[in-house]
Amino acid sequence: MNRTMRAFLNRLLGDRGECAAARHLRGQGFRVLLRGYRTARGEIDLIARDGPTVVFVEVKARRRGEPAEAVTPEKERRLTLAALQFLKANNLLECPARFDVVTLVWPDDRQKPTVEHYRNAFEPPGRGQFFR
C-alpha cells in the first residue's frame, strides 16, 4: 500500500473515531461544542462541556494495540497551547477545564469499537497553567 492510500485510510479511521467518540461523550451527558479545532499551535479533536467544565478531548482510534500510548508529552504540550488559544479567543479563561482522552480499538471484524474514556488524562505541562 502506498503512502497516499495509507494516509487516506488513517484519516478515514480518525474521522470515524471522532464521530464515535462524540456519540460516546453525548451518551455520558457531555455537550459537544466543536470538532477538529485547528490552530497554528496544534489541533484538538473535540471540545465539549461537562457541566461547567470545558473539556478538550484527544481521540485515538486504532485497529489494534494501545491507542493511549500515542498521546506523548509533545502531543500534550501542543494540546495545551491550542486549548489556551481557544479559551482566550472565547473569553473562557475563568472556566474550569481539563483534558480527556477517548480511545477506540476497531478491529476489522467488528461493527462497534471498544471505547475507553480517560477523564483528566493528563495535567497541562508547564508553569502557571490556567486549569483547575
N, C-alpha and C positions, 0 to 999 in steps of 0.2 A: 504494500500500500504506500502510495507516495505521500509526501509531507502535506500537500494541499488537501488531500482526501482525509488524512488523519486529523488535521486541524478542523475541517468541516464537521467530522463526526464528533470530535471533542466538544465543539461549540453546540452541536445539537443535543448532546447528553447534558451539557451545562444548562442550556435553556430548559430542557425537560426537568432537570433537577431543581432549578429555581421555581418553576411552576408548582412542582410537588411540595417544595419547602414552604412556599407561600400558602398553599392549601393546608399544610400541617399547622402552620402558625395561626391561620384563621380558626382552625379547629380547636386551638388552645386558647382562643379568646383574644388574640392579637388583632390589631388593625394594621394592615399592610399599607404603608404610605407611598413608597417608591420601590421600583425595581430597576437595577442597573444604573445607579448613581455614579457618574464618572467625573473625575477632576484630573487636573494635571498631576496631582499628588497620589492618586490611587482610585480604586473602584470599590464600591460597596454593592454587594449583590442585592440585598433587601434592606429597607429601612422601615421599621414598624413601631407601633406604640403598644406597650403592655401596661395598660392603665396610664399613669402619668410619665412612665419611663420611655425614653426614646431608645430603641434597640437597633443596633447595627448588626446585621446578620451576614456572615460569610457562609456560603453554600458550597459544599464539596460533594460532587457526585462521581462515583466510580463504578466500574463493573465488578471489581474485586479489590480486596485489600482493606487498608485502614485510611479512609479519606482524611480524617482529622490530622494525620501526620503531615499533610501538605500545608497546614497553617503554621508557617515558620515565623521566627522573630521578625524577619524583614517584612513579611506579609502583615503582621500585627502592627508594625510601625507605619506602613502605608495606609492601613485601615484607620489608624488613629488620626493621621493627618487629614484624610478625606472626611472623617467624622467631624473633626474640629471645623473644617471648612463648611460642612453642612450646617452645623449648629450655629456658627457665626452668621452665615448667609440667611438663616431663617429665624434669627433672634431667639434662639433656644438655649443659650449658654447656661441659663439658670435651671433648666430641666435636668432631672436625673437621667443618666444614660448608661448603657452597658453594651458589651459585645457578646453576641451569641454565635455559635457555630451549629449549623444543621448539616449532617452528613447523610448521604443516601448511597446505599450499595444496591446496584441494579443489575443483577445477573441477566444474561440473555434470555434465559428460560422463564423469567417471571414478569408478570404484568405490573406488580407493585414492588417498590423498593423497600429495603429495611431502612428505617429512618431513626436517627439518633439526634436528639436536641440537647446541646450543651449550653445551658444558661450561664451567663457570666464566665465565658470560656477563658478569658484572659483579662489581665489588668493592662491598661494602656501603658506602653513603655515611655520612659522619660520622666522629667521632673515637673512638678507643678501642674499636674493634669486637672482637668475640669470635671472628671467623672466622680460620681459618689457611689 
